[in-house]
Amino acid sequence: MRKYLVVVDRHKATSGTRFINFFLDRLFIQVIYYSFFFVFGVGYAVVYGEGFDTESANQSVMFKLITLLIYLILSFSYFFCMEFYLGKTIAKYITGTEVISIDGNKPTAGQIIARTFSRAVPFDSLSFLGNNGWHDSWSDTRVIKGKNYVAERQLKEEINSIGAKEIR
């Protein structure tokens, strides 16, 4: 059971900011997705000397399943890699927010995996309009305004260090 810090909730991102994050992240995933297929198409043309026949491929159920699988893999990779290694996605960099654990620490790999898989639940993208998004609640994480949170944590640490014996 994680220790819950109230300071985390005081600095939660607003629903409007969360919506902007959602919209921008989906936009960036689409850019990555179409870039992937552009590079694939160029590579196919170079190797086989002809363009890829998208008309017949679009009618193939297997092609549709493969493109869906590629989209899901790219989407999962985007969220997992960005949030686990950097603590934020590209959209969160733009809006000045970040993902942290409810105990104030960096989220674990398990928390980020739970958070990322939770996004696949239908209507999860609308759940952030409530108190917390489902992918936040189920993974014990929060999206916070980074600068305000860091400033308050530093202030608390400075206050707690008053009167502490300094060793030189």
TIBABA-782048 format. One record per residue: residue number from 1; residue in one letter; x, y, z of N, C-alpha, C in turn. Coordinates in steps of 0.05 Angstrom, whole numbers, always signed. Layout:
TIBABA-782048
NUM;a;X;Y;Z;X;Y;Z;X;Y;Z
...
//
This chain:
TIBABA-782048
1;m;+17;-24;+0;+0;+0;+0;+18;+25;+0
2;r;+13;+42;-18;+29;+67;-21;+19;+88;-1
3;k;+38;+103;+9;+31;+126;+26;+21;+148;+7
4;y;-2;+159;+14;-15;+179;-3;-7;+207;+7
5;l;+3;+224;-11;+11;+251;-3;-11;+270;-12
6;v;-20;+287;+6;-41;+307;+0;-30;+328;-19
7;v;-4;+334;-17;+8;+354;-34;+6;+346;-63
8;v;+5;+321;-69;+2;+312;-97;-25;+321;-108
9;d;-46;+317;-92;-73;+325;-101;-76;+356;-103
10;r;-62;+371;-86;-63;+400;-88;-53;+411;-115
11;h;-36;+395;-128;-23;+405;-153;-32;+389;-177
12;k;-55;+375;-175;-65;+360;-198;-71;+379;-221
13;a;-66;+369;-245;-72;+384;-269;-102;+386;-273
14;t;-111;+408;-284;-140;+412;-288;-150;+394;-311
15;s;-177;+392;-312;-189;+376;-333;-183;+387;-361
16;g;-182;+414;-363;-175;+426;-388;-147;+420;-397
17;t;-129;+420;-379;-101;+413;-385;-99;+384;-393
18;r;-114;+367;-379;-114;+339;-385;-125;+334;-413
19;f;-146;+349;-421;-157;+346;-447;-137;+355;-469
20;i;-123;+377;-463;-102;+386;-482;-80;+364;-485
21;n;-72;+352;-462;-52;+330;-463;-63;+307;-480
22;f;-88;+299;-476;-100;+278;-491;-99;+284;-521
23;f;-109;+307;-528;-110;+315;-556;-82;+316;-569
24;l;-63;+329;-556;-36;+331;-567;-22;+304;-569
25;d;-25;+287;-548;-13;+261;-549;-24;+244;-572
26;r;-50;+245;-576;-62;+231;-599;-51;+242;-625
27;l;-48;+268;-627;-37;+280;-651;-8;+270;-656
28;f;+8;+269;-635;+36;+260;-638;+37;+230;-645
29;i;+19;+215;-634;+18;+186;-641;+11;+183;-670
30;q;-8;+198;-680;-16;+197;-708;+8;+204;-726
31;v;+23;+225;-719;+46;+233;-734;+67;+210;-735
32;i;+71;+198;-712;+90;+175;-711;+80;+152;-728
33;y;+54;+146;-726;+42;+124;-741;+44;+128;-771
34;y;+37;+152;-781;+39;+157;-809;+68;+159;-819
35;s;+85;+169;-802;+114;+170;-809;+125;+141;-812
36;f;+116;+123;-794;+124;+96;-796;+116;+84;-823
37;f;+92;+88;-831;+82;+77;-857;+95;+91;-881
38;f;+102;+117;-878;+116;+130;-899;+143;+118;-903
39;v;+158;+113;-881;+184;+101;-883;+181;+72;-894
40;f;+161;+58;-885;+155;+31;-895;+151;+31;-925
41;g;+134;+50;-934;+128;+53;-963;+152;+59;-980
42;v;+169;+77;-970;+194;+84;-984;+212;+60;-985
43;g;+215;+46;-962;+232;+22;-961;+221;+1;-980
44;y;+195;-3;-981;+183;-23;-998;+189;-16;-1028
45;a;+186;+10;-1034;+191;+18;-1062;+220;+15;-1070
46;v;+238;+20;-1051;+267;+16;-1057;+274;-13;-1061
47;v;+264;-30;-1044;+270;-59;-1045;+257;-72;-1069
48;y;+231;-67;-1073;+216;-81;-1094;+214;-66;-1120
49;g;+222;-41;-1121;+221;-25;-1145;+194;-17;-1154
50;e;+174;-19;-1137;+147;-11;-1143;+133;-1;-1118
51;g;+112;+14;-1122;+97;+24;-1099;+80;+2;-1086
52;f;+73;+7;-1062;+56;-12;-1047;+27;-8;-1056
53;d;+13;-30;-1062;-14;-29;-1072;-33;-26;-1048
54;t;-40;-2;-1041;-56;+3;-1017;-86;-4;-1021
55;e;-95;-3;-1046;-123;-8;-1052;-130;-37;-1046
56;s;-114;-56;-1055;-119;-84;-1050;-113;-91;-1021
57;a;-92;-77;-1010;-85;-83;-982;-107;-73;-963
58;n;-119;-51;-969;-140;-40;-951;-164;-58;-950
59;q;-169;-75;-970;-191;-93;-970;-185;-119;-955
60;s;-160;-124;-949;-151;-148;-936;-156;-145;-905
61;v;-169;-165;-894;-173;-165;-865;-147;-167;-850
62;m;-129;-183;-861;-102;-187;-848;-87;-160;-847
63;f;-88;-145;-869;-74;-119;-870;-86;-100;-849
64;k;-112;-100;-846;-125;-83;-826;-117;-91;-798
65;l;-115;-117;-793;-107;-126;-766;-78;-119;-761
66;i;-61;-121;-781;-33;-115;-777;-29;-85;-772
67;t;-44;-68;-787;-41;-39;-782;-52;-31;-755
68;l;-74;-45;-746;-84;-40;-719;-64;-48;-698
69;l;-51;-71;-702;-31;-81;-683;-7;-61;-682
70;i;+1;-52;-705;+23;-32;-706;+16;-7;-692
71;y;-9;+2;-696;-18;+27;-682;-18;+23;-651
72;l;-27;+0;-642;-28;-6;-613;+0;-8;-602
73;i;+18;-20;-616;+46;-23;-607;+59;+5;-606
74;l;+55;+21;-626;+67;+48;-626;+55;+65;-604
75;s;+29;+63;-600;+16;+78;-579;+26;+69;-551
76;f;+27;+43;-546;+37;+33;-521;+66;+42;-516
77;s;+82;+39;-537;+111;+46;-535;+114;+76;-529
78;y;+98;+92;-542;+100;+121;-538;+95;+128;-508
79;f;+72;+118;-498;+65;+125;-470;+84;+112;-450
80;f;+91;+87;-454;+108;+74;-435;+136;+87;-434
81;c;+148;+89;-457;+176;+100;-458;+177;+129;-448
82;m;+159;+145;-457;+159;+173;-449;+154;+176;-419
83;e;+133;+163;-409;+126;+167;-381;+144;+152;-362
84;f;+155;+130;-370;+173;+115;-351;+201;+129;-351
85;y;+212;+135;-373;+239;+145;-374;+240;+175;-369
86;l;+220;+190;-378;+221;+220;-375;+201;+231;-355
87;g;+181;+215;-348;+160;+224;-330;+138;+241;-343
88;k;+141;+245;-369;+121;+260;-384;+123;+254;-414
89;t;+100;+259;-427;+99;+256;-456;+105;+283;-468
90;i;+105;+284;-495;+111;+309;-509;+90;+329;-501
91;a;+64;+321;-500;+43;+339;-493;+46;+350;-464
92;k;+55;+333;-446;+60;+342;-419;+83;+361;-417
93;y;+103;+359;-434;+124;+379;-436;+113;+406;-444
94;i;+95;+406;-463;+83;+430;-473;+65;+444;-451
95;t;+50;+428;-436;+32;+439;-416;+45;+442;-388
96;g;+69;+433;-385;+83;+435;-359;+73;+416;-338
97;t;+63;+393;-346;+53;+373;-327;+71;+348;-328
98;e;+68;+331;-308;+83;+306;-308;+68;+285;-292
99;v;+77;+261;-295;+64;+238;-281;+81;+231;-257
100;i;+68;+228;-233;+82;+219;-210;+64;+198;-195
101;s;+77;+184;-178;+62;+165;-161;+47;+180;-139
102;i;+27;+169;-128;+12;+183;-107;+29;+188;-82
103;d;+51;+173;-79;+68;+178;-56;+90;+199;-62
104;g;+88;+211;-85;+106;+233;-92;+132;+225;-106
105;n;+136;+199;-110;+159;+189;-123;+155;+184;-152
106;k;+176;+178;-166;+174;+170;-194;+159;+144;-197
107;p;+140;+142;-216;+125;+117;-218;+142;+94;-226
108;t;+135;+70;-216;+149;+46;-223;+141;+37;-251
109;a;+156;+18;-262;+150;+6;-288;+122;-7;-287
110;g;+116;-20;-265;+90;-33;-262;+67;-13;-263
111;q;+71;+10;-250;+51;+31;-250;+46;+42;-278
112;i;+68;+46;-292;+66;+58;-319;+53;+37;-338
113;i;+60;+12;-335;+47;-9;-351;+17;-10;-345
114;a;+9;-9;-320;-19;-9;-313;-33;+16;-324
115;r;-20;+38;-322;-30;+64;-332;-34;+63;-362
116;t;-15;+51;-376;-16;+50;-405;-37;+30;-415
117;f;-39;+7;-403;-60;-13;-410;-88;-3;-403
118;s;-90;+13;-382;-116;+24;-374;-128;+42;-395
119;r;-111;+54;-411;-120;+72;-432;-136;+57;-453
120;a;-133;+31;-454;-147;+15;-474;-177;+11;-466
121;v;-184;+17;-442;-211;+13;-432;-229;+34;-446
122;p;-251;+25;-458;-269;+44;-471;-278;+66;-452
123;f;-279;+90;-461;-287;+114;-447;-267;+123;-426
124;d;-244;+111;-425;-223;+120;-406;-215;+149;-412
125;s;-215;+155;-438;-207;+182;-446;-226;+204;-435
126;l;-250;+196;-428;-269;+215;-416;-268;+215;-386
127;s;-256;+195;-374;-256;+191;-345;-241;+213;-331
128;f;-222;+227;-344;-207;+248;-331;-224;+273;-326
129;l;-248;+274;-338;-266;+296;-332;-277;+295;-304
130;g;-275;+272;-291;-284;+269;-264;-261;+277;-245
131;n;-260;+265;-222;-239;+272;-202;-211;+263;-212
132;n;-209;+238;-219;-184;+227;-230;-191;+209;-254
133;g;-173;+207;-273;-177;+189;-295;-174;+160;-285
134;w;-187;+142;-299;-185;+114;-291;-157;+104;-292
135;h;-142;+113;-313;-114;+103;-315;-97;+115;-292
136;d;-106;+137;-280;-92;+148;-256;-100;+132;-231
137;s;-126;+128;-228;-135;+114;-204;-126;+85;-202
138;w;-127;+71;-225;-119;+43;-225;-89;+38;-222
139;s;-74;+58;-228;-44;+55;-227;-32;+70;-204
140;d;-48;+83;-187;-38;+99;-165;-19;+121;-174
141;t;-26;+134;-196;-10;+156;-206;-27;+181;-209
142;r;-15;+204;-212;-29;+229;-217;-13;+246;-237
143;v;-28;+263;-251;-15;+282;-269;-16;+309;-254
144;i;+7;+321;-250;+9;+345;-234;+22;+368;-250
145;k;+18;+392;-240;+32;+415;-250;+60;+415;-238
146;g;+80;+409;-254;+106;+403;-244;+119;+425;-228
147;k;+120;+450;-238;+135;+471;-224;+123;+478;-197
148;n;+96;+479;-195;+84;+485;-169;+89;+463;-149
149;y;+87;+438;-158;+92;+416;-140;+121;+416;-129
150;v;+140;+419;-147;+168;+419;-139;+174;+442;-120
151;a;+162;+466;-125;+166;+489;-107;+156;+483;-79
152;e;+132;+471;-77;+121;+466;-51;+137;+444;-36
153;r;+146;+423;-51;+162;+402;-38;+189;+414;-28
154;q;+201;+431;-44;+226;+444;-35;+222;+461;-10
155;l;+200;+476;-10;+194;+493;+13;+190;+476;+38
156;k;+176;+454;+36;+172;+436;+59;+198;+424;+68
157;e;+216;+417;+50;+242;+406;+58;+259;+427;+72
158;e;+257;+452;+62;+272;+473;+75;+262;+478;+103
159;i;+236;+478;+106;+224;+483;+133;+231;+460;+152
160;n;+230;+435;+142;+238;+412;+158;+267;+412;+166
161;s;+284;+424;+150;+313;+424;+156;+320;+447;+175
162;i;+302;+465;+182;+308;+486;+201;+313;+473;+228
163;g;+334;+481;+240;+341;+470;+266;+357;+444;+265
164;a;+359;+433;+242;+375;+408;+239;+404;+415;+242
165;k;+419;+398;+255;+447;+404;+260;+463;+400;+234
166;e;+477;+420;+227;+494;+419;+203;+521;+408;+211
167;i;+530;+389;+195;+557;+377;+200;+575;+386;+177
168;r;+598;+395;+185;+617;+404;+165;+642;+388;+166
//
